[in-house]
Amino acid sequence: MGRIVGLDVGERRIGVAVSDPTRTLARPVTTLHTTSLDEITRLTAEDPLDLVVVGLPRRLDGSSSAMTPRIERFASRLRERAGLAVILQDERLTSVEAESRLATREKNWRVRKEQLDAAAAAVILQDYLDAHPRGIDTDPHQS
């Protein structure tokens, strides 16, 4: 069973997180200072992966934000290029939660800012893992 990768896609950066082999815990890995699909495709080719979980931005009321269509297109292109299942996971308030978690152990705001995207990706992935205990739901068209 391959790991699951989580992505927090922003306008200029992508936070990356990965599950443990048992698909129980998510951990932040890195922040890519690009939104290039080439970099993500290369990253997904390095490790056996079964699934990519991409954070889907929405407003607090659940409606689409300005970024929602862009992320949906990104996920669709990633699905085609990487040949992997790609799931969209609601990411409302994940950055707030990630910032809160980081603040408890890292007092330097500059360091926190650098780690925030990867930490948000870990929150997105952990939300997915908690909702799908064995990673059973791999419908690539789920949103």
VENNORUR-V135608 format. One record per helix or strand of 3 or more residues. SS is the DSSP state (2 for helix, 1 for strand). FROM is the first residue (numbers start at 1). TO is the last residue. If there is no record, write none. Layout:
<<SS FROM TO> <SS FROM TO>>
This chain:
<<1 3 9> <1 14 19> <1 26 32> <2 37 46> <1 49 56> <2 68 82> <1 85 90> <2 94 105> <2 109 131>>
